[in-house]
Amino acid sequence: MLEGLLVNLVPYGKEFLERDHRWMNNQASFWSGGGERHFMTQAMIAARHAQWAEESGDINDELGVAFGVQSKDGTPLGYFGINWLSAHHRLAMLGAKIGEPQYWGGGYGTDALLLLLDYTFDWLDVRKAWLMTTSMNARVMRQMEKVGFRLEVRQRQSALADGVWYDWLAYGLLREEWPGRAALVEQLGLRERATAPESGAK
Ligand SMILES: CC(C)(COP(=O)(O)OP(=O)(O)OC[C@H]1O[C@@H](n2cnc3c(N)ncnc32)[C@H](O)[C@@H]1OP(=O)(O)O)[C@@H](O)C(=O)NCCC(=O)NCCS
C-alpha cells in the first residue's frame, strides 16, 4: 500500500471491480474518455478485466499497473495507474479516474498522482511519465501545472464532446524534473484532512 495524506493506493481488488460498472458508465467516464459517451454492460466489463488479467501474464515489455484509490476511511474512490509501461523506452503512460464525482476538486487526485509518480520514478526506474487529456478538462490541466508536467503536444480539434470540438493534449514529466513527493507536498502545502467532501463536484 502507498500511503498519502488523503488517499492510499492499494491493489485494484474486488471492492474496486464491483464499482467498475458504475464508474464506467457515469460522468467520470465522459471526462476520462475525452467526451465519449458509451454504455458498458457488466459482461463487457468482466470480459475486459479477464483480457487484462490474461495479458498481464504474457511475457512482453508493455504492461500496466493498476491501483485502487482509497480514501483514508476505506472508501473505494477510483483508479490510478500506469495504462501502458514500456520497459524498453522506460516510459509510463498514466491513467486516472476518480469515479465518485463528489470527491473531484478536493485534492484527492493530486494526492494520488504524487504517490503514483514516486512509485513510477523510484520503484520502476522509469525516465518519463506522460498522459493525455483534452482541453475541456480543467481539473487535469490544473493538476499538470501544479505537479510540474509540461504540455508537449496539442492536437487541435481532435476530441468531440457533446457537439463541441476540443484539443487533445499530451503532458510529460521527465525524471530529472520530478523533485519527489515530499518536496511537492511541502511546495503545495498539502495536509491531512479528516472530513469527507460535501456532495456536489466542483
Ligand atoms: C482528474 C482527476 C483525477 C483529478 O483529481 P481531483 O481530485 O479532482 O484533482 P485535485 O482536486 O487534486 O486538483 C484539481 C485542481 O483543479 C481545480 N479545479 C476544479 N474544478 C475546476 C474548474 N472547473 N476549472 C479550473 N480548475 C478547476 C481544483 O481547484 C484543483 O486546483 P487547486 O488545488 O489549485 O485548487 C478527477 O477530477 C477525475 O477523476 N475526474 C474524472 C475523470 C478524469 O477526468 N480523468 C482524467 C483523465 S486524463
The ligand as a Gaussian input file, in Angstrom:
#p B3LYP/6-31G(d) Opt

LIG

0 1
 C       -8.839000      14.268000     -12.999000
 C       -8.998000      13.887000     -11.539000
 C       -8.288000      12.577000     -11.267000
 C       -8.319000      14.978000     -10.706000
 O       -8.490000      14.695000      -9.361000
 P       -9.120000      15.821000      -8.399000
 O       -9.138000      15.264000      -7.029000
 O      -10.395000      16.284000      -8.976000
 O       -7.997000      16.946000      -8.554000
 P       -7.471000      17.990000      -7.475000
 O       -8.580000      18.486000      -6.613000
 O       -6.315000      17.396000      -6.768000
 O       -6.926000      19.132000      -8.424000
 C       -7.770000      19.714000      -9.367000
 C       -7.488000      21.206000      -9.465000
 O       -8.369000      21.735000     -10.445000
 C       -9.097000      22.815000      -9.863000
 N      -10.413000      22.826000     -10.487000
 C      -11.507000      22.123000     -10.169000
 N      -12.512000      22.451000     -10.991000
 C      -12.023000      23.366000     -11.852000
 C      -12.559000      24.106000     -12.927000
 N      -13.821000      23.923000     -13.309000
 N      -11.761000      24.971000     -13.581000
 C      -10.473000      25.140000     -13.215000
 N       -9.898000      24.467000     -12.201000
 C      -10.666000      23.599000     -11.530000
 C       -9.163000      22.488000      -8.393000
 O       -9.461000      23.644000      -7.632000
 C       -7.751000      21.974000      -8.185000
 O       -6.803000      23.007000      -8.170000
 P       -6.294000      23.697000      -6.813000
 O       -5.711000      22.617000      -5.978000
 O       -5.326000      24.702000      -7.271000
 O       -7.489000      24.282000      -6.143000
 C      -10.510000      13.786000     -11.137000
 O      -11.107000      15.061000     -11.217000
 C      -11.260000      12.810000     -12.033000
 O      -11.112000      11.617000     -11.878000
 N      -12.073000      13.330000     -12.979000
 C      -12.890000      12.495000     -13.860000
 C      -12.077000      11.594000     -14.796000
 C      -10.955000      12.337000     -15.493000
 O      -11.087000      13.466000     -15.903000
 N       -9.809000      11.641000     -15.616000
 C       -8.614000      12.219000     -16.182000
 C       -8.199000      11.524000     -17.417000
 S       -6.711000      12.234000     -18.069000

